[in-house]
Amino acid sequence: VRVTLAGPANFVRAQIPPPPPLQGASFEDPVTDNFTPGAPTHWAHQNSGVGEVGVWLPGVPAEYDSIPDGSQVGYVYSGTVPNAAFGLSQILGATFAADTDYQVTVQVGRSKAYDWPNYRVELWAGSIQLASDDNTLSPPAGGWATSTVSYDHTTGPAANPGDALEIRLLSRGEDPETGVKAGWSVEFDQVTFTATGP
């Protein structure tokens, strides 16, 4: 039997889209039925010698009135070293471009179960801090407030194109009134990252 081929076969390679720049935005991994200490998936423990980070499944309405996204949150608990900020950080799958504006939003939570610390939300490019929210919000007990950190390339600090972008969600671990380090906790959820360029 003779088989005649009309021509070379054309194969189309499937295009796999790259992962989004920000991952693990609602802290649903690893799954927990209470607390799971340790950095959530896709996140790291910033200043790992201080305090505790992890994922938490808060009770509703006992500990929170509601959860912004999903059922779990990222927590940053306590602090024992004076003036040492610590918390969660993620190096994004995107790099700094000099002609681009950036914005990070995150829900900052104050549970009914723990006292409230000061917090910071930061956006970095390499070793340069592009923008931050340094404790401008005070959500009610059991509630959330939206922190927005924005970088305008026309007025913001200069950074090196190609440097890695990083989000840091931090606690200063201190009583806002006395500055004393103690068993304070701040929670984060529903992180977003946007880049607007030419």
SVG drawing of the C-alpha trace seen along z (x, -y; Angstrom):
<svg xmlns="http://www.w3.org/2000/svg" viewBox="-21 -65 40 67">
<polyline fill="none" stroke="black" stroke-width="0.4" points="0.0,0.0 1.5,-3.4 0.6,-6.4 1.0,-9.8 1.4,-12.8 0.1,-16.0 2.7,-18.1 4.5,-18.6 2.2,-18.6 1.8,-21.9 1.9,-21.7 0.8,-24.6 2.6,-24.9 0.1,-25.7 0.9,-29.1 0.9,-28.9 0.2,-32.3 2.7,-33.4 1.6,-33.5 0.2,-36.8 2.7,-39.2 1.0,-38.7 0.0,-35.3 -1.6,-34.1 -3.5,-37.4 -6.2,-36.1 -4.1,-33.7 -6.1,-30.6 -3.0,-28.3 -2.2,-26.4 -5.7,-25.4 -6.2,-25.6 -9.0,-24.9 -7.6,-27.4 -4.1,-28.8 -1.1,-27.6 2.1,-29.4 4.7,-30.0 4.8,-32.0 1.7,-31.5 2.3,-30.0 4.0,-32.6 4.9,-34.8 7.9,-35.1 8.4,-36.1 10.0,-39.5 12.5,-39.9 12.0,-36.3 13.7,-36.6 10.8,-38.7 7.2,-37.7 5.0,-35.1 3.2,-35.1 0.8,-32.6 -2.7,-31.9 -5.8,-32.1 -9.4,-31.0 -11.2,-33.6 -14.6,-32.9 -17.4,-35.0 -18.9,-36.9 -17.0,-36.1 -13.6,-37.4 -14.5,-39.3 -17.8,-40.6 -16.9,-39.3 -13.8,-38.3 -13.1,-40.4 -12.1,-37.5 -12.3,-33.8 -12.3,-32.5 -8.7,-32.8 -6.5,-35.8 -2.8,-36.4 -1.8,-37.3 1.2,-39.0 1.4,-38.5 3.3,-40.0 6.8,-41.5 9.6,-41.2 12.4,-43.4 12.0,-47.2 11.6,-49.2 11.7,-46.1 9.0,-45.9 8.2,-42.4 5.5,-40.7 4.8,-39.2 6.6,-40.0 6.4,-38.8 8.7,-39.4 6.4,-39.9 6.7,-38.4 7.2,-41.9 10.1,-44.2 10.4,-48.0 10.0,-50.1 10.8,-53.8 7.8,-55.0 5.2,-53.0 2.9,-53.8 2.2,-51.2 -0.5,-50.7 -1.0,-48.2 -4.2,-47.8 -4.8,-45.5 -7.5,-45.0 -6.1,-45.7 -8.0,-44.0 -8.5,-44.5 -9.9,-41.4 -12.0,-41.2 -9.7,-38.7 -6.4,-40.6 -5.2,-44.1 -4.3,-46.3 -0.7,-47.2 0.6,-49.8 1.1,-48.6 2.9,-49.5 2.3,-48.6 5.3,-49.1 6.2,-48.8 9.8,-48.3 12.0,-48.1 15.2,-46.4 16.6,-48.4 14.5,-51.5 11.2,-52.0 8.8,-53.4 5.8,-54.2 4.2,-53.2 1.2,-53.6 2.5,-54.1 -0.4,-53.4 -2.9,-55.9 -5.9,-53.6 -7.7,-52.4 -10.4,-49.9 -13.1,-49.1 -12.8,-45.9 -14.0,-43.1 -13.7,-45.2 -11.4,-46.1 -10.1,-49.2 -8.5,-49.5 -4.9,-50.6 -3.8,-52.0 -0.1,-52.5 0.6,-54.4 3.8,-55.2 3.8,-57.9 6.8,-57.7 6.8,-61.4 7.2,-62.3 8.3,-59.2 11.9,-58.1 14.1,-56.8 14.8,-53.1 16.8,-50.8 14.8,-49.5 14.6,-45.7 14.8,-45.6 12.4,-43.2 9.2,-44.7 8.2,-43.6 5.2,-44.1 5.6,-44.1 2.7,-43.8 4.2,-44.7 3.4,-45.1 5.4,-47.4 4.1,-45.1 3.5,-47.9 0.8,-49.5 -0.2,-52.6 -0.5,-54.6 2.6,-53.5 4.8,-51.9 5.3,-48.9 5.8,-45.5 3.2,-42.9 0.8,-40.4 -0.7,-42.5 -1.9,-41.2 -2.8,-42.7 -4.4,-40.8 -4.3,-41.3 -6.5,-40.1 -7.4,-40.7 -4.1,-42.1 -4.1,-43.7 -1.3,-45.0 -1.6,-47.1 0.9,-48.6 0.0,-51.4 2.4,-52.2 2.7,-53.3"/>
</svg>
